[in-house]
């Protein structure tokens, strides 16, 4: 079985976040050391609240700006500089705000003048190095191919992966490639293949049951060459798992990689703390939303609907109503862009996710988690699991108020969108952790600030179309128009 690895993007984002947070501490603590030689420890204790908050705010702003997560091609030198400047100003604003609230906690001008330039220098050096490093070539890899699907998957990765160079193919079982990637050799007994210049061998789960493959893979492992699932590399490139690459073996590996201690213990504590904090912070927006619903549309302020939670348990979700009360007078329908059933203020509430705030009660009651797959109606799940493989897999974990799919993919209104969102949900289920949940919250802030996820981007759209070639049944449905039409007998009203 190919080895599983933690998402490199997630680890990298965490490392960069920590580096920038430490830069704030190092700079300001150095300023304290120079300014207060005799009573350094006393002054440090007084300054820790402001330093701690600033060390969180600065990297949070940089994450929201995409400096830790976006592809290098999207983050130019000047964009990186502008976000660095904005983050530094935000950190200073936090420091001044803490000082305004409590004079005893105010960091003096001497400490700031001596220490904060060091913080700025460390951050600039860090991101300057990262900007240059992001342009360097990443790891190289070769793909084992035994059929046309293997070859097509390798070509898609070769076109869309900027950090992994697909150098060529190794043929298995007498297969002869039909496309353009170079052939590096074939797996035949007694025929050596020199892979010293390649760091990764990419395989699919189906290759592991081929007798002629196993001995070669073991030998390469003993030579220090990594053997990696092709699906795992797809995760790195697309931050989602193409359903065409998901097998029962992959699902099992994903279930064993999740941090079960976090899922069973810490996640609930995180949910309670986050829901209580956001209830306080978002209460003014909720009050404004309630007024808008009451004044612009007759009927109840809140919308209630039965959804499926973890393991298919039913519960009642609570949201602000954004549609007219007679929205389903002609029968259940999907909610689509520019839906006429949504009253004017409801569009604003949806765009900035204000209608979702009451679901904090569901989180507090333990019916939902703060981060996880979106809860769906039972009839919706029944329909979709007939069309989409592994769709019920998302019911193994608690549904979420926000989630990886919600911050990475725009509002969905058809089965094709549900297919794509499941790919993001599976990525989240495999890499579920406190760090990823925290980053999803930051992504949610960015999504709210820009008024929702606009699109996946042209690069992702092209890749998605190419992956559909590996699922002829879905492709035929898309071409026939079925995927773009509402599912019969279902609804996404206020979803």
C-alpha positions in Angstrom: 0.0 0.0 0.0 1.5 3.4 -0.9 2.5 5.6 1.9 0.2 8.4 3.0 1.5 11.8 3.9 0.2 14.9 5.6 -0.7 17.7 3.2 2.4 19.6 2.4 0.4 22.8 1.8 -1.1 22.5 5.3 2.2 22.0 7.0 3.8 24.8 5.0 1.0 27.2 5.9 1.3 26.3 9.5 5.1 26.8 9.5 4.8 30.2 7.8 2.1 31.3 10.2 4.3 30.3 13.2 7.3 32.1 11.7 5.5 35.4 11.4 4.0 35.0 14.8 7.5 34.5 16.3 8.8 37.5 14.4 6.4 39.7 16.5 7.5 38.1 19.7 11.3 38.2 18.9 11.2 41.9 17.8 9.1 43.3 20.7 10.8 41.1 23.4 14.2 42.4 22.1 12.9 45.9 22.5 11.9 45.2 26.0 15.3 43.7 26.8 17.1 46.8 25.5 14.7 49.3 27.1 14.2 47.6 30.5 17.5 45.9 31.4 16.8 45.7 35.1 13.0 44.8 35.3 12.8 43.0 32.0 10.6 40.2 33.3 8.1 42.5 35.0 7.6 44.6 31.9 7.4 41.6 29.6 4.5 40.2 31.6 2.6 43.5 31.3 3.3 43.6 27.5 2.4 39.9 26.8 -1.3 40.5 26.1 -0.6 43.1 23.4 2.3 41.1 22.0 0.3 37.9 21.9 -2.7 39.5 20.1 -0.4 41.2 17.6 1.4 37.9 16.9 -1.9 36.4 16.0 -3.4 39.2 14.0 -0.3 39.7 11.7 -0.2 36.1 10.3 -4.0 36.0 10.2 -4.1 38.9 7.9 -1.3 37.4 5.7 -3.3 34.1 5.5 -6.4 35.9 4.5 -4.3 37.7 1.8 -3.3 34.2 0.5 0.4 34.6 1.2 0.5 31.1 2.7 -1.9 29.2 0.5 -2.2 30.5 -3.0 -0.1 29.3 -6.0 3.1 31.3 -6.5 1.9 32.6 -9.8 -1.0 34.3 -8.1 1.2 36.1 -5.5 3.5 38.6 -7.2 6.2 40.6 -5.4 4.2 43.8 -5.1 1.0 42.0 -3.9 3.1 40.3 -1.3 4.5 43.6 -0.2 1.1 45.3 0.0 -0.3 42.5 2.2 2.8 42.6 4.4 2.3 46.4 4.9 -1.3 45.9 5.7 -0.6 43.1 8.2 2.1 45.2 9.9 -0.3 48.1 10.2 -3.0 45.8 11.6 -0.6 44.5 14.3 0.3 48.1 15.3 -3.4 48.9 15.5 -4.0 46.0 17.8 -1.0 47.1 20.0 -2.4 50.7 20.2 -5.9 49.4 20.9 -4.8 47.3 23.9 -2.9 50.3 25.2 -6.0 52.5 24.9 -8.1 50.0 26.8 -5.6 49.6 29.6 -2.8 52.1 30.2 -0.8 49.5 32.3 -0.7 47.2 29.2 0.4 49.9 26.8 3.7 49.2 25.1 5.9 52.2 25.3 7.3 54.1 22.3 10.8 53.2 23.1 10.1 49.5 23.0 8.2 49.9 19.7 10.9 52.0 18.1 13.6 49.5 19.0 11.8 46.3 18.6 9.2 46.6 15.9 11.7 47.4 13.1 13.2 44.0 13.9 9.8 42.3 13.5 9.4 44.1 10.2 12.9 43.0 9.0 12.3 39.4 10.0 8.9 39.3 8.2 10.3 40.9 5.0 13.3 38.6 5.0 11.0 35.6 5.5 8.6 36.5 2.7 11.5 37.5 0.4 13.0 34.1 0.8 9.7 32.4 0.3 9.0 34.5 -2.8 12.2 33.3 -4.3 11.8 29.7 -3.1 8.3 29.5 -4.6 9.9 29.9 -8.1 12.2 27.0 -7.7 11.3 23.6 -9.2 9.7 21.2 -6.8 10.0 17.4 -6.6 10.2 15.3 -9.7 8.1 12.2 -10.2 7.3 9.3 -12.6 3.9 7.6 -13.0 3.2 3.9 -13.3 0.6 3.4 -16.0 -1.4 0.3 -16.8 -4.3 1.7 -18.9 -5.6 4.9 -20.5 -7.1 6.2 -17.3 -3.6 6.1 -15.6 -2.1 7.9 -18.5 -4.8 10.6 -18.6 -4.4 11.2 -14.8 -0.7 11.6 -15.3 -1.1 14.1 -18.1 -3.6 16.2 -16.0 -1.2 16.4 -13.2 1.7 17.2 -15.6 -0.4 20.2 -16.9 -1.6 21.5 -13.6 1.0 20.8 -11.0 3.5 23.7 -10.6 5.4 22.1 -7.7 5.8 18.6 -9.0 7.5 17.8 -12.4 6.1 14.6 -14.0 9.1 13.4 -15.9 7.6 10.5 -17.6 5.8 7.1 -17.5 6.7 3.6 -16.6 4.5 1.1 -18.4 2.9 -1.9 -16.6 1.4 -5.1 -18.1 2.4 -4.4 -21.6 0.5 -1.1 -21.9 1.6 1.3 -24.6 0.9 5.0 -24.0 -1.0 6.9 -26.6 -0.2 10.5 -25.5 2.8 12.8 -25.2 4.6 12.1 -21.9 7.9 10.4 -22.4 8.2 6.6 -21.7 11.1 5.9 -19.2 10.8 2.2 -19.3 8.6 -0.9 -18.7 8.2 -3.2 -15.7 9.6 -6.5 -16.8 11.6 -9.0 -14.9 15.3 -8.4 -15.3 15.0 -5.0 -17.0 16.6 -2.3 -14.8 15.1 1.2 -14.6 17.3 4.0 -13.4 15.3 6.3 -11.1 18.1 7.9 -9.2 17.1 11.4 -10.4 13.4 11.0 -9.3 12.2 11.4 -5.8 8.6 10.0 -6.1 7.0 7.0 -7.8 3.2 7.7 -8.3 0.9 4.6 -8.3 -2.8 4.0 -8.2 -4.3 1.5 -5.8 -5.1 -0.9 -8.6 -1.3 -1.3 -9.3 -0.7 -2.8 -5.9 -2.5 -6.0 -6.8 -0.4 -6.6 -9.9 2.3 -9.2 -9.1 4.8 -7.8 -11.5 4.7 -4.4 -9.7 5.2 -5.3 -6.0 8.8 -6.5 -6.2 9.9 -3.3 -8.1 8.1 -1.1 -5.6 9.8 -2.8 -2.6 13.2 -2.4 -4.2 12.7 1.3 -5.0 11.6 1.8 -1.4 14.8 0.2 -0.1 16.7 2.5 -2.4 15.1 5.5 -0.7 12.5 6.4 -3.3 9.1 7.4 -2.1 6.1 5.5 -3.4 3.1 7.8 -3.3 -0.6 7.4 -4.2 -1.5 9.4 -7.3 -4.6 10.5 -5.4 -2.4 12.0 -2.7 -0.5 14.1 -5.1 -3.9 15.3 -6.6 -4.7 16.5 -3.1 -1.6 18.6 -3.0 -2.3 20.1 -6.4 -6.0 20.7 -6.2 -6.6 20.8 -2.4 -9.4 18.4 -3.2 -9.6 14.7 -4.1 -11.0 13.9 -7.6 -13.7 11.3 -7.1 -12.3 9.4 -10.1 -9.2 8.6 -7.9 -11.1 7.5 -4.8 -11.1 3.8 -3.9 -12.1 1.8 -0.8 -8.3 1.6 -0.1 -8.0 5.4 -0.2 -11.0 5.9 2.0 -9.5 3.5 4.6 -6.2 5.3 4.5 -8.0 8.7 4.9 -9.9 7.4 7.9 -6.7 6.3 9.7 -4.8 9.5 9.0 -7.3 11.8 10.7 -6.4 12.9 14.2 -8.9 10.9 16.2 -8.0 12.5 19.6 -8.9 15.9 18.1 -12.0 14.6 16.5 -13.3 12.9 19.7 -12.1 15.4 22.3 -10.6 18.7 21.2 -13.0 19.4 18.3 -16.0 19.7 20.7 -14.1 22.1 23.0 -13.1 24.1 19.9 -16.8 24.2 18.8 -18.1 25.4 22.2 -15.4 28.1 22.5 -15.8 29.3 18.9 -19.6 29.3 18.9 -19.7 31.3 22.2 -17.1 33.8 21.0 -18.8 34.3 17.6 -22.3 34.7 19.3 -21.0 37.7 21.1 -19.1 39.2 18.2 -21.8 38.6 15.6 -24.8 39.5 17.7 -25.1 43.1 16.2 -25.1 41.7 12.7 -27.7 39.1 13.7 -29.9 41.8 15.2 -29.6 43.9 12.0 -30.4 40.8 9.9 -33.5 40.0 12.0 -34.7 43.6 11.5 -34.3 43.4 7.7 -36.2 40.1 7.5 -39.0 41.5 9.7 -39.4 44.7 7.8 -38.9 43.4 4.2 -40.9 40.2 4.2 -44.0 39.0 6.0 -43.7 35.8 8.0 -41.4 34.3 10.6 -37.9 35.7 11.1 -36.2 32.3 11.4 -36.3 29.4 9.0 -36.2 25.8 10.3 -35.6 22.7 8.3 -34.8 19.1 9.0 -31.3 18.0 8.0 -29.1 15.0 8.5 -26.3 15.1 11.0 -23.5 12.7 11.9 -24.3 9.1 11.0 -27.6 10.2 9.4 -29.2 11.5 12.6 -31.9 14.0 12.0 -31.9 17.5 13.5 -33.5 20.9 12.9 -31.3 23.5 11.4 -32.0 27.2 12.3 -31.3 30.1 9.9 -32.6 33.6 9.1 -35.3 33.4 6.5 -34.1 34.8 3.1 -37.0 33.7 0.9 -40.6 34.6 0.7 -42.9 32.3 2.7 -44.6 31.0 -0.4 -41.2 30.0 -2.0 -42.4 26.5 -2.6 -45.9 27.1 -3.8 -45.0 25.5 -7.2 -43.2 22.7 -5.5 -39.6 22.2 -4.2 -36.8 23.7 -6.3 -33.1 24.2 -6.2 -31.9 27.6 -4.9 -30.0 29.2 -7.8 -28.1 32.4 -8.5 -30.4 35.4 -8.6 -33.2 33.3 -7.3 -36.5 35.3 -7.6 -37.8 33.7 -4.5 -35.2 35.6 -2.4 -36.4 39.0 -1.2 -33.9 41.9 -1.7 -32.5 42.0 1.8 -32.2 38.2 1.7 -29.7 38.4 -1.1 -27.5 40.6 1.1 -27.9 38.3 4.1 -26.9 35.3 1.9 -24.0 37.1 0.3 -22.3 37.9 3.6 -23.5 34.7 5.4 -25.5 36.6 8.0 -28.4 34.1 7.5 -26.0 31.4 8.9 -25.4 33.0 12.3 -28.4 31.3 14.1 -26.8 28.0 13.3 -24.4 28.8 16.1 -27.1 27.4 18.4 -26.9 24.1 16.5 -23.2 24.1 17.1 -23.6 24.8 20.8 -26.2 22.0 21.2 -23.8 19.5 19.6 -25.9 18.9 16.5 -23.3 20.5 14.2 -19.6 21.3 14.4 -18.2 24.7 13.6 -16.2 23.2 10.7 -17.4 20.3 8.6 -19.4 19.3 5.5 -22.7 21.2 5.1 -25.7 19.3 6.5 -28.2 18.3 3.8 -31.8 17.2 3.7 -32.5 13.5 3.8 -34.3 13.4 0.5 -31.4 15.4 -1.1 -28.9 12.8 0.3 -31.0 9.9 -1.0 -31.0 11.4 -4.5 -27.4 12.4 -4.6 -26.0 9.0 -3.4 -27.6 7.4 -6.4 -25.6 9.8 -8.7 -22.4 10.4 -6.8 -20.1 7.6 -5.6 -19.2 7.7 -1.8 -21.6 10.5 -1.2 -22.7 9.0 2.2 -19.1 9.1 3.4 -19.6 12.7 4.4 -22.1 11.6 7.0 -19.4 9.9 9.1 -18.4 13.2 10.6 -20.3 16.0 12.2 -21.7 18.6 9.7 -20.4 22.1 9.9 -21.5 25.7 9.9 -18.6 26.4 7.5 -16.2 24.0 5.8 -13.5 23.5 3.3 -16.0 23.0 0.5 -17.9 26.2 1.4 -14.8 28.4 1.3 -13.3 26.8 -1.8 -16.3 26.4 -4.1 -19.2 28.8 -4.9 -22.9 28.2 -4.0 -24.0 24.9 -5.7 -27.4 24.5 -7.4 -27.0 21.1 -9.2 -25.7 17.6 -8.7 -22.5 18.5 -10.6 -21.8 21.1 -7.9 -22.5 18.5 -5.2 -20.0 16.1 -6.9 -17.3 18.8 -6.8 -18.0 19.8 -3.2 -17.7 16.2 -2.1 -14.2 16.2 -3.4 -13.4 19.1 -1.0 -15.2 17.4 1.8 -13.2 14.2 1.4 -10.0 16.3 1.5 -11.2 17.9 4.8 -12.1 14.5 6.3 -8.6 13.1 5.6 -6.7 16.1 6.9 -9.1 17.1 9.7 -7.2 18.8 12.5 -7.2 21.9 14.8 -4.8 23.7 12.4 -7.0 23.0 9.3 -10.2 24.1 11.3 -8.4 27.3 12.2 -7.4 28.0 8.6 -11.0 27.2 7.4 -12.2 30.0 9.8 -9.7 32.4 8.3 -10.8 31.4 4.8 -14.4 32.0 5.9 -13.5 35.5 7.0 -12.0 36.1 3.5 -15.1 34.6 1.9 -17.4 36.9 3.9 -15.3 40.0 3.2 -15.4 39.5 -0.6 -19.1 38.5 -0.5 -18.8 34.8 -1.2 -16.7 32.5 -3.4 -17.1 33.8 -6.9 -15.7 30.9 -8.9 -13.0 28.2 -8.8 -10.8 30.1 -11.2 -10.1 29.3 -14.9 -7.2 26.9 -13.9 -9.4 24.8 -11.7 -12.3 24.8 -14.1 -10.1 23.4 -16.9 -8.7 20.7 -14.6 -12.2 19.8 -13.5 -13.3 19.3 -17.1 -10.3 17.1 -17.8 -11.0 14.9 -14.8 -14.5 14.3 -16.1 -13.0 12.3 -18.9 -12.1 9.6 -16.3 -15.9 9.2 -15.5 -17.7 8.6 -18.8 -21.1 8.2 -17.0 -20.8 11.7 -15.4 -19.5 13.2 -18.6 -22.5 11.8 -20.6 -24.8 13.3 -18.0 -23.1 16.7 -18.2 -23.3 16.7 -22.0 -27.0 15.7 -21.9 -27.7 18.6 -19.5 -28.9 16.4 -16.6 -26.2 17.6 -14.2 -27.2 21.2 -14.7 -30.9 20.6 -14.0 -32.5 20.4 -10.5 -32.9 16.9 -9.0 -36.5 15.9 -9.1 -38.3 15.9 -5.8 -35.5 17.9 -3.9 -35.1 21.4 -2.8 -32.3 23.7 -1.6 -34.6 26.4 -0.3 -32.6 28.7 2.0 -29.7 26.1 1.8 
